[in-house]
Amino acid sequence: MSRMATHLITGAGSGIGAAVARRLHARGDELILLARDAGRAKELASHYEGARTLVADLADPDRISKSLGMQPMPEHLDSLLHIAGILDLGPIAELRPKTWHQQLNANLISPAELTRLFLPHLRAARGQVVFVNSGAGLNAHAQWGAYAASKHGLKALADSLRHEEHGNGVRVTSVYPGRTASPMQAKVHSQEGKEYDASHWIDPESVATTILMAIDLPRDAEINDVTVRPGR
């Protein structure tokens, strides 16, 4: 009997991450959910029976290695799904270093550090890394400078990793969703001073379908980049 597939997910608490976690859990795969603190870990575990949790704060990438070093780690990992992220809009003329650091830490440096730490487990399973990027990772617009910079960096991380790990059998996929109905999108609309209507934007389940398509693809092929845009 083949072993159960194991997936580590960041951002499983809401939006796209929650949709992916639900789908994988429903089909019987093993979940490892990353949480920022013990309270959040307990909350996530209560939603997904049998799921394991790991605690590490993406806001503080310098401490991730130490935090994970004190917790049981998986022997193998079929996928590492980087879905968590933060966003704060503002013109370049007004963005302070703190805002830059917050978005670069959570959206770029922490995914790089998690990837580094879990690469041995991914290599052992000939697994896959999925970076949920953003349309802002391809095109930057006014007010989106810091977030777009973090996501452009995430694209570079994914592209470099793909070349480096191809020989080890590790697949790397970047997914670039357009605006998706989620708490983050509600925050964006608030910062833009616009009314938010979730029905105007991509359902997180549609992005989840794209992610599952990428990780379920037979081993003779690999999806490098896929863009998902609102269909109405």
GUNU-808418 format. One record per residue (C-alpha): residue number from 1; x, z, y negated. Coordinates in Angstrom, 2 decimals. Each point is the difference from the previous one (the first is absolute). Example, Ala and Ser with C-alpha at 12.3 -4.5 7.8 and 13.67 -1.06 7.14 Angstrom:
# residues 2
<site><kelo>1</kelo><px>12.30</px><pz>7.80</pz><py>4.50</py></site>
<site><kelo>2</kelo><px>1.37</px><pz>-0.66</pz><py>-3.44</py></site>
***
This chain:
# residues 232
<site><kelo>1</kelo><px>0.00</px><pz>0.00</pz><py>0.00</py></site>
<site><kelo>2</kelo><px>1.37</px><pz>-0.91</pz><py>-3.42</py></site>
<site><kelo>3</kelo><px>0.56</px><pz>2.84</pz><py>-2.43</py></site>
<site><kelo>4</kelo><px>-2.23</px><pz>0.67</pz><py>-2.97</py></site>
<site><kelo>5</kelo><px>1.14</px><pz>-1.60</pz><py>-3.26</py></site>
<site><kelo>6</kelo><px>1.22</px><pz>2.50</pz><py>-2.62</py></site>
<site><kelo>7</kelo><px>-0.39</px><pz>-0.56</pz><py>-3.74</py></site>
<site><kelo>8</kelo><px>1.26</px><pz>2.06</pz><py>-2.93</py></site>
<site><kelo>9</kelo><px>-2.22</px><pz>-0.40</pz><py>-3.06</py></site>
<site><kelo>10</kelo><px>0.52</px><pz>1.10</pz><py>-3.58</py></site>
<site><kelo>11</kelo><px>-3.03</px><pz>0.13</pz><py>-2.28</py></site>
<site><kelo>12</kelo><px>-2.51</px><pz>0.62</pz><py>2.81</py></site>
<site><kelo>13</kelo><px>-2.14</px><pz>2.23</pz><py>-2.20</py></site>
<site><kelo>14</kelo><px>-1.88</px><pz>-2.71</pz><py>-1.89</py></site>
<site><kelo>15</kelo><px>-0.45</px><pz>-3.69</pz><py>-0.72</py></site>
<site><kelo>16</kelo><px>1.95</px><pz>-2.49</pz><py>2.09</py></site>
<site><kelo>17</kelo><px>1.93</px><pz>2.71</pz><py>1.85</py></site>
<site><kelo>18</kelo><px>-3.18</px><pz>1.74</pz><py>1.12</py></site>
<site><kelo>19</kelo><px>-1.50</px><pz>-3.30</pz><py>1.15</py></site>
<site><kelo>20</kelo><px>3.09</px><pz>-0.81</pz><py>2.08</py></site>
<site><kelo>21</kelo><px>0.12</px><pz>3.51</pz><py>1.48</py></site>
<site><kelo>22</kelo><px>-3.66</px><pz>-0.16</pz><py>1.02</py></site>
<site><kelo>23</kelo><px>0.42</px><pz>-3.36</pz><py>1.69</py></site>
<site><kelo>24</kelo><px>3.11</px><pz>0.97</pz><py>1.94</py></site>
<site><kelo>25</kelo><px>-1.47</px><pz>3.37</pz><py>0.99</py></site>
<site><kelo>26</kelo><px>-3.23</px><pz>-1.63</pz><py>1.18</py></site>
<site><kelo>27</kelo><px>1.86</px><pz>-2.29</pz><py>2.39</py></site>
<site><kelo>28</kelo><px>1.96</px><pz>2.89</pz><py>1.50</py></site>
<site><kelo>29</kelo><px>3.44</px><pz>-0.46</pz><py>-1.54</py></site>
<site><kelo>30</kelo><px>2.14</px><pz>3.02</pz><py>-0.77</py></site>
<site><kelo>31</kelo><px>0.20</px><pz>0.94</pz><py>-3.68</py></site>
<site><kelo>32</kelo><px>2.66</px><pz>1.89</pz><py>-1.91</py></site>
<site><kelo>33</kelo><px>-1.26</px><pz>0.69</pz><py>-3.50</py></site>
<site><kelo>34</kelo><px>2.37</px><pz>0.87</pz><py>-2.82</py></site>
<site><kelo>35</kelo><px>-1.30</px><pz>2.67</pz><py>-2.39</py></site>
<site><kelo>36</kelo><px>1.46</px><pz>1.39</pz><py>-3.20</py></site>
<site><kelo>37</kelo><px>-0.54</px><pz>3.65</pz><py>1.02</py></site>
<site><kelo>38</kelo><px>-1.32</px><pz>2.17</pz><py>2.83</py></site>
<site><kelo>39</kelo><px>-3.49</px><pz>0.24</pz><py>-1.48</py></site>
<site><kelo>40</kelo><px>-0.33</px><pz>-3.75</pz><py>-0.21</py></site>
<site><kelo>41</kelo><px>1.37</px><pz>-0.34</pz><py>3.53</py></site>
<site><kelo>42</kelo><px>-2.68</px><pz>2.34</pz><py>1.34</py></site>
<site><kelo>43</kelo><px>-2.68</px><pz>-1.96</pz><py>-1.84</py></site>
<site><kelo>44</kelo><px>1.19</px><pz>-3.33</pz><py>1.41</py></site>
<site><kelo>45</kelo><px>0.27</px><pz>1.37</pz><py>3.54</py></site>
<site><kelo>46</kelo><px>-3.61</px><pz>1.19</pz><py>-0.18</py></site>
<site><kelo>47</kelo><px>-1.16</px><pz>-3.58</pz><py>-0.59</py></site>
<site><kelo>48</kelo><px>1.92</px><pz>-1.57</pz><py>2.89</py></site>
<site><kelo>49</kelo><px>-0.22</px><pz>1.88</pz><py>3.27</py></site>
<site><kelo>50</kelo><px>3.29</px><pz>-0.02</pz><py>1.84</py></site>
<site><kelo>51</kelo><px>2.03</px><pz>-1.30</pz><py>-2.94</py></site>
<site><kelo>52</kelo><px>3.35</px><pz>1.55</pz><py>-0.80</py></site>
<site><kelo>53</kelo><px>1.13</px><pz>0.74</pz><py>-3.53</py></site>
<site><kelo>54</kelo><px>3.32</px><pz>0.14</pz><py>-1.79</py></site>
<site><kelo>55</kelo><px>0.50</px><pz>1.65</pz><py>-3.37</py></site>
<site><kelo>56</kelo><px>2.18</px><pz>-1.60</pz><py>-2.66</py></site>
<site><kelo>57</kelo><px>-0.63</px><pz>-0.53</pz><py>-3.69</py></site>
<site><kelo>58</kelo><px>0.47</px><pz>-3.61</pz><py>-1.12</py></site>
<site><kelo>59</kelo><px>0.38</px><pz>1.28</pz><py>-3.55</py></site>
<site><kelo>60</kelo><px>3.35</px><pz>1.55</pz><py>0.99</py></site>
<site><kelo>61</kelo><px>1.96</px><pz>-2.51</pz><py>2.12</py></site>
<site><kelo>62</kelo><px>3.18</px><pz>2.11</pz><py>-0.13</py></site>
<site><kelo>63</kelo><px>-1.69</px><pz>2.64</pz><py>2.18</py></site>
<site><kelo>64</kelo><px>-1.71</px><pz>-2.26</pz><py>2.54</py></site>
<site><kelo>65</kelo><px>2.89</px><pz>0.04</pz><py>2.48</py></site>
<site><kelo>66</kelo><px>0.24</px><pz>3.79</pz><py>-0.06</py></site>
<site><kelo>67</kelo><px>-3.77</px><pz>0.40</pz><py>0.33</py></site>
<site><kelo>68</kelo><px>-0.27</px><pz>-2.32</pz><py>2.98</py></site>
<site><kelo>69</kelo><px>3.10</px><pz>1.48</pz><py>1.59</py></site>
<site><kelo>70</kelo><px>-1.92</px><pz>3.23</pz><py>0.55</py></site>
<site><kelo>71</kelo><px>-2.92</px><pz>-1.70</pz><py>1.80</py></site>
<site><kelo>72</kelo><px>-0.40</px><pz>-1.66</pz><py>3.41</py></site>
<site><kelo>73</kelo><px>0.65</px><pz>-3.74</pz><py>-0.24</py></site>
<site><kelo>74</kelo><px>-1.41</px><pz>-2.75</pz><py>2.23</py></site>
<site><kelo>75</kelo><px>2.21</px><pz>-1.60</pz><py>2.66</py></site>
<site><kelo>76</kelo><px>-1.21</px><pz>-3.46</pz><py>-0.94</py></site>
<site><kelo>77</kelo><px>-2.09</px><pz>-1.56</pz><py>-2.73</py></site>
<site><kelo>78</kelo><px>-1.93</px><pz>-3.25</pz><py>0.32</py></site>
<site><kelo>79</kelo><px>-0.76</px><pz>-0.24</pz><py>-3.69</py></site>
<site><kelo>80</kelo><px>0.85</px><pz>1.70</pz><py>-3.26</py></site>
<site><kelo>81</kelo><px>-2.78</px><pz>-0.73</pz><py>-2.48</py></site>
<site><kelo>82</kelo><px>0.93</px><pz>0.65</pz><py>-3.63</py></site>
<site><kelo>83</kelo><px>-3.40</px><pz>0.16</pz><py>-1.72</py></site>
<site><kelo>84</kelo><px>0.27</px><pz>2.96</pz><py>-2.40</py></site>
<site><kelo>85</kelo><px>0.70</px><pz>-0.69</pz><py>-3.66</py></site>
<site><kelo>86</kelo><px>-0.62</px><pz>1.17</pz><py>-3.54</py></site>
<site><kelo>87</kelo><px>-0.70</px><pz>-1.87</pz><py>-3.21</py></site>
<site><kelo>88</kelo><px>0.13</px><pz>0.83</pz><py>-3.70</py></site>
<site><kelo>89</kelo><px>-0.52</px><pz>-2.69</pz><py>-2.61</py></site>
<site><kelo>90</kelo><px>1.62</px><pz>-0.09</pz><py>-3.41</py></site>
<site><kelo>91</kelo><px>1.99</px><pz>-2.24</pz><py>-2.34</py></site>
<site><kelo>92</kelo><px>3.77</px><pz>-0.08</pz><py>0.45</py></site>
<site><kelo>93</kelo><px>0.38</px><pz>1.30</pz><py>-3.56</py></site>
<site><kelo>94</kelo><px>-1.72</px><pz>3.25</pz><py>0.97</py></site>
<site><kelo>95</kelo><px>1.09</px><pz>0.63</pz><py>3.61</py></site>
<site><kelo>96</kelo><px>2.23</px><pz>3.05</pz><py>0.36</py></site>
<site><kelo>97</kelo><px>2.61</px><pz>0.37</pz><py>2.77</py></site>
<site><kelo>98</kelo><px>-2.25</px><pz>2.45</pz><py>1.85</py></site>
<site><kelo>99</kelo><px>-2.66</px><pz>-2.68</pz><py>0.49</py></site>
<site><kelo>100</kelo><px>2.59</px><pz>-2.49</pz><py>1.23</py></site>
<site><kelo>101</kelo><px>1.48</px><pz>2.54</pz><py>2.42</py></site>
<site><kelo>102</kelo><px>-3.39</px><pz>1.01</pz><py>1.39</py></site>
<site><kelo>103</kelo><px>-1.01</px><pz>-3.55</pz><py>0.88</py></site>
<site><kelo>104</kelo><px>3.41</px><pz>-1.11</pz><py>1.22</py></site>
<site><kelo>105</kelo><px>0.31</px><pz>3.12</pz><py>2.18</py></site>
<site><kelo>106</kelo><px>-3.41</px><pz>-0.30</pz><py>1.65</py></site>
<site><kelo>107</kelo><px>-0.26</px><pz>-3.78</pz><py>0.19</py></site>
<site><kelo>108</kelo><px>3.57</px><pz>-1.08</pz><py>0.76</py></site>
<site><kelo>109</kelo><px>2.62</px><pz>2.66</pz><py>0.66</py></site>
<site><kelo>110</kelo><px>-2.07</px><pz>2.08</pz><py>2.41</py></site>
<site><kelo>111</kelo><px>-1.05</px><pz>-3.04</pz><py>2.08</py></site>
<site><kelo>112</kelo><px>3.69</px><pz>-0.97</pz><py>0.16</py></site>
<site><kelo>113</kelo><px>0.95</px><pz>3.50</pz><py>1.14</py></site>
<site><kelo>114</kelo><px>-2.76</px><pz>0.22</pz><py>2.60</py></site>
<site><kelo>115</kelo><px>1.01</px><pz>-3.40</pz><py>1.32</py></site>
<site><kelo>116</kelo><px>3.62</px><pz>1.10</pz><py>0.29</py></site>
<site><kelo>117</kelo><px>-0.96</px><pz>3.14</pz><py>1.89</py></site>
<site><kelo>118</kelo><px>-2.36</px><pz>-1.72</pz><py>2.42</py></site>
<site><kelo>119</kelo><px>1.97</px><pz>-3.16</pz><py>0.70</py></site>
<site><kelo>120</kelo><px>1.47</px><pz>1.38</pz><py>3.25</py></site>
<site><kelo>121</kelo><px>-3.53</px><pz>0.68</pz><py>1.26</py></site>
<site><kelo>122</kelo><px>-1.19</px><pz>-3.44</pz><py>-1.08</py></site>
<site><kelo>123</kelo><px>2.97</px><pz>-1.71</pz><py>1.64</py></site>
<site><kelo>124</kelo><px>-0.70</px><pz>1.88</pz><py>3.24</py></site>
<site><kelo>125</kelo><px>-3.54</px><pz>-1.45</pz><py>0.08</py></site>
<site><kelo>126</kelo><px>0.83</px><pz>-3.38</pz><py>-1.57</py></site>
<site><kelo>127</kelo><px>-2.55</px><pz>1.09</pz><py>-2.55</py></site>
<site><kelo>128</kelo><px>-1.20</px><pz>-1.14</pz><py>-3.39</py></site>
<site><kelo>129</kelo><px>0.19</px><pz>1.17</pz><py>-3.61</py></site>
<site><kelo>130</kelo><px>-2.92</px><pz>-0.89</pz><py>-2.25</py></site>
<site><kelo>131</kelo><px>0.31</px><pz>0.43</pz><py>-3.75</py></site>
<site><kelo>132</kelo><px>-3.33</px><pz>-0.05</pz><py>-1.80</py></site>
<site><kelo>133</kelo><px>1.18</px><pz>-1.41</pz><py>-3.27</py></site>
<site><kelo>134</kelo><px>-2.26</px><pz>-1.35</pz><py>-2.79</py></site>
<site><kelo>135</kelo><px>-0.68</px><pz>-3.09</pz><py>-2.01</py></site>
<site><kelo>136</kelo><px>2.13</px><pz>1.82</pz><py>-2.58</py></site>
<site><kelo>137</kelo><px>2.92</px><pz>-0.40</pz><py>2.39</py></site>
<site><kelo>138</kelo><px>-0.14</px><pz>-3.74</pz><py>-0.64</py></site>
<site><kelo>139</kelo><px>-1.11</px><pz>-0.19</pz><py>-3.64</py></site>
<site><kelo>140</kelo><px>0.36</px><pz>2.60</pz><py>-2.74</py></site>
<site><kelo>141</kelo><px>-2.48</px><pz>0.27</pz><py>-2.86</py></site>
<site><kelo>142</kelo><px>-0.21</px><pz>2.00</pz><py>-3.22</py></site>
<site><kelo>143</kelo><px>-0.39</px><pz>3.76</pz><py>0.56</py></site>
<site><kelo>144</kelo><px>1.08</px><pz>-0.33</pz><py>3.65</py></site>
<site><kelo>145</kelo><px>3.79</px><pz>0.04</pz><py>-0.52</py></site>
<site><kelo>146</kelo><px>0.99</px><pz>3.17</pz><py>1.88</py></site>
<site><kelo>147</kelo><px>-2.36</px><pz>-0.57</pz><py>2.91</py></site>
<site><kelo>148</kelo><px>0.92</px><pz>-3.68</pz><py>0.27</py></site>
<site><kelo>149</kelo><px>3.70</px><pz>0.87</pz><py>-0.08</py></site>
<site><kelo>150</kelo><px>-0.49</px><pz>2.38</pz><py>2.93</py></site>
<site><kelo>151</kelo><px>-1.93</px><pz>-2.63</pz><py>1.94</py></site>
<site><kelo>152</kelo><px>2.46</px><pz>-2.81</pz><py>-0.79</py></site>
<site><kelo>153</kelo><px>2.66</px><pz>2.36</pz><py>1.35</py></site>
<site><kelo>154</kelo><px>-2.12</px><pz>0.57</pz><py>3.11</py></site>
<site><kelo>155</kelo><px>-0.05</px><pz>-3.75</pz><py>0.61</py></site>
<site><kelo>156</kelo><px>3.80</px><pz>-0.09</pz><py>-0.22</py></site>
<site><kelo>157</kelo><px>0.20</px><pz>2.93</pz><py>2.42</py></site>
<site><kelo>158</kelo><px>-2.24</px><pz>-1.77</pz><py>2.50</py></site>
<site><kelo>159</kelo><px>1.82</px><pz>-3.33</pz><py>-0.29</py></site>
<site><kelo>160</kelo><px>3.42</px><pz>1.58</pz><py>0.50</py></site>
<site><kelo>161</kelo><px>-1.22</px><pz>2.16</pz><py>2.89</py></site>
<site><kelo>162</kelo><px>-1.49</px><pz>-3.05</pz><py>1.73</py></site>
<site><kelo>163</kelo><px>3.36</px><pz>-1.79</pz><py>0.00</py></site>
<site><kelo>164</kelo><px>1.91</px><pz>3.11</pz><py>1.06</py></site>
<site><kelo>165</kelo><px>-2.28</px><pz>1.02</pz><py>2.87</py></site>
<site><kelo>166</kelo><px>-1.02</px><pz>-3.35</pz><py>1.45</py></site>
<site><kelo>167</kelo><px>2.72</px><pz>0.22</pz><py>2.62</py></site>
<site><kelo>168</kelo><px>-1.25</px><pz>3.45</pz><py>1.00</py></site>
<site><kelo>169</kelo><px>-3.49</px><pz>-1.30</pz><py>0.70</py></site>
<site><kelo>170</kelo><px>-1.62</px><pz>1.81</pz><py>-2.96</py></site>
<site><kelo>171</kelo><px>-2.62</px><pz>-2.07</pz><py>-1.82</py></site>
<site><kelo>172</kelo><px>-0.61</px><pz>0.49</pz><py>-3.73</py></site>
<site><kelo>173</kelo><px>-3.19</px><pz>-0.95</pz><py>-1.83</py></site>
<site><kelo>174</kelo><px>-0.99</px><pz>0.29</pz><py>-3.65</py></site>
<site><kelo>175</kelo><px>-3.70</px><pz>-0.02</pz><py>-0.87</py></site>
<site><kelo>176</kelo><px>-0.96</px><pz>-0.75</pz><py>-3.61</py></site>
<site><kelo>177</kelo><px>-3.61</px><pz>1.09</pz><py>-0.62</py></site>
<site><kelo>178</kelo><px>-1.79</px><pz>-0.83</pz><py>-3.20</py></site>
<site><kelo>179</kelo><px>-2.22</px><pz>2.62</pz><py>-1.57</py></site>
<site><kelo>180</kelo><px>-1.54</px><pz>2.05</pz><py>2.79</py></site>
<site><kelo>181</kelo><px>-2.90</px><pz>2.45</pz><py>-0.22</py></site>
<site><kelo>182</kelo><px>1.67</px><pz>3.40</pz><py>0.16</py></site>
<site><kelo>183</kelo><px>0.64</px><pz>3.19</pz><py>-1.99</py></site>
<site><kelo>184</kelo><px>3.11</px><pz>-1.68</pz><py>-1.42</py></site>
<site><kelo>185</kelo><px>-2.10</px><pz>-2.90</pz><py>-1.28</py></site>
<site><kelo>186</kelo><px>-2.44</px><pz>2.42</pz><py>-1.61</py></site>
<site><kelo>187</kelo><px>2.97</px><pz>1.61</pz><py>-1.79</py></site>
<site><kelo>188</kelo><px>1.29</px><pz>-3.39</pz><py>-1.14</py></site>
<site><kelo>189</kelo><px>-3.37</px><pz>-0.88</pz><py>-1.50</py></site>
<site><kelo>190</kelo><px>-0.10</px><pz>3.35</pz><py>-1.77</py></site>
<site><kelo>191</kelo><px>3.45</px><pz>-0.61</pz><py>-1.48</py></site>
<site><kelo>192</kelo><px>-1.06</px><pz>-3.50</pz><py>-1.03</py></site>
<site><kelo>193</kelo><px>-3.18</px><pz>1.37</pz><py>-1.58</py></site>
<site><kelo>194</kelo><px>-2.19</px><pz>-2.14</pz><py>2.25</py></site>
<site><kelo>195</kelo><px>-3.08</px><pz>0.76</pz><py>2.08</py></site>
<site><kelo>196</kelo><px>0.78</px><pz>0.16</pz><py>3.72</py></site>
<site><kelo>197</kelo><px>-2.22</px><pz>-1.74</pz><py>2.55</py></site>
<site><kelo>198</kelo><px>1.41</px><pz>0.15</pz><py>3.53</py></site>
<site><kelo>199</kelo><px>-2.13</px><pz>-2.95</pz><py>1.11</py></site>
<site><kelo>200</kelo><px>2.10</px><pz>-2.33</pz><py>-2.18</py></site>
<site><kelo>201</kelo><px>3.19</px><pz>0.64</pz><py>1.95</py></site>
<site><kelo>202</kelo><px>1.47</px><pz>-0.35</pz><py>3.49</py></site>
<site><kelo>203</kelo><px>-1.36</px><pz>2.40</pz><py>2.61</py></site>
<site><kelo>204</kelo><px>2.86</px><pz>2.09</pz><py>1.45</py></site>
<site><kelo>205</kelo><px>-1.25</px><pz>-1.00</pz><py>3.46</py></site>
<site><kelo>206</kelo><px>0.92</px><pz>-3.61</pz><py>-0.78</py></site>
<site><kelo>207</kelo><px>3.58</px><pz>0.96</pz><py>-0.81</py></site>
<site><kelo>208</kelo><px>0.07</px><pz>2.16</pz><py>3.14</py></site>
<site><kelo>209</kelo><px>-1.02</px><pz>-3.06</pz><py>2.01</py></site>
<site><kelo>210</kelo><px>2.96</px><pz>-1.89</pz><py>-1.45</py></site>
<site><kelo>211</kelo><px>2.41</px><pz>2.82</pz><py>0.87</py></site>
<site><kelo>212</kelo><px>-1.27</px><pz>0.26</pz><py>3.58</py></site>
<site><kelo>213</kelo><px>0.29</px><pz>-3.76</pz><py>0.36</py></site>
<site><kelo>214</kelo><px>3.67</px><pz>0.25</pz><py>-0.96</py></site>
<site><kelo>215</kelo><px>0.87</px><pz>2.83</pz><py>2.39</py></site>
<site><kelo>216</kelo><px>-2.04</px><pz>-1.48</pz><py>2.87</py></site>
<site><kelo>217</kelo><px>1.57</px><pz>-3.44</pz><py>-0.28</py></site>
<site><kelo>218</kelo><px>1.74</px><pz>-1.01</pz><py>3.27</py></site>
<site><kelo>219</kelo><px>3.76</px><pz>0.48</pz><py>0.01</py></site>
<site><kelo>220</kelo><px>0.71</px><pz>-3.74</pz><py>-0.20</py></site>
<site><kelo>221</kelo><px>-0.96</px><pz>0.04</pz><py>-3.69</py></site>
<site><kelo>222</kelo><px>0.33</px><pz>2.13</pz><py>-3.12</py></site>
<site><kelo>223</kelo><px>-1.99</px><pz>0.14</pz><py>-3.22</py></site>
<site><kelo>224</kelo><px>2.49</px><pz>0.46</pz><py>-2.83</py></site>
<site><kelo>225</kelo><px>-2.28</px><pz>-0.03</pz><py>-3.05</py></site>
<site><kelo>226</kelo><px>-3.76</px><pz>-0.14</pz><py>-0.39</py></site>
<site><kelo>227</kelo><px>-2.02</px><pz>0.06</pz><py>-3.22</py></site>
<site><kelo>228</kelo><px>-3.58</px><pz>1.29</pz><py>-0.03</py></site>
<site><kelo>229</kelo><px>-2.20</px><pz>-0.76</pz><py>-3.00</py></site>
<site><kelo>230</kelo><px>-3.63</px><pz>0.82</pz><py>-0.92</py></site>
<site><kelo>231</kelo><px>-2.30</px><pz>-2.60</pz><py>1.54</py></site>
<site><kelo>232</kelo><px>-2.78</px><pz>0.27</pz><py>-2.56</py></site>
***
